């Protein structure tokens, strides 16, 4: 997921995306505890959450 793709979405879509990423992060945390998750997936989700939050903050600053 790229920041340029996120900037084209509305704030509501970004909020929805953030919720989905948080759910995925939770599931990966459970998988990590059982030894099934791949570390690069955890890293990717964490960075995607940061990207979404950054773009959301940018949109709030524009208003």
N, C-alpha and C positions, 0 to 999 in steps of 0.2 A: 504494500500500500504506500503510495507516495503522497506527500503533502499537497502537491498540485491537484491531485484527484480529490482530496478532501476539501480543498478550498471551493470547489464547484458545488458542494453539497450545502443544503440549508442547515441551520442550527438544530432543527428537529431531527434531521437525518443523522447528524453528527452525534446527537444525544443517544439515538437508537444504536448507532455503531459502537458507542462507548459502552453501553449496557451489554451488547453482545460480546465485546472484547473482555469485559469484566467476568462474564460467565465462562468464557473460554479460559481465562486466567485461573479461575477457581478450579475448573476441571483439570487443568494442567497441574495445579498444586496438589490435587488429590493423586494424580498419576505419579507425580514426583515422589510422594510419600510411599507409594507402593513399588517404586522403581521402574515404572513403565514410560515416563515422559522423557523426551529428548531435550537436553539443555538448550539447544538452538531454538526450539519452539517457544520455550519460556521467554527467552530473550526477545524473540520476534514480537510476541504479544505485548510484552512490557514496552517495547519501543513504539508499537502501533498505538497503544494507549496514550503514550506521551505525545505522539503526533496529533491525535484527535483532540487532546486537551489543549495543546498549543493553538491549533486552528480555532477551536471554540473561544479561547481567550482573545484571539485576534478579532474574531467577529464581534465579540462583546465590546471591544475597544472602539470599533468603528461606529457603533450606534450612539 
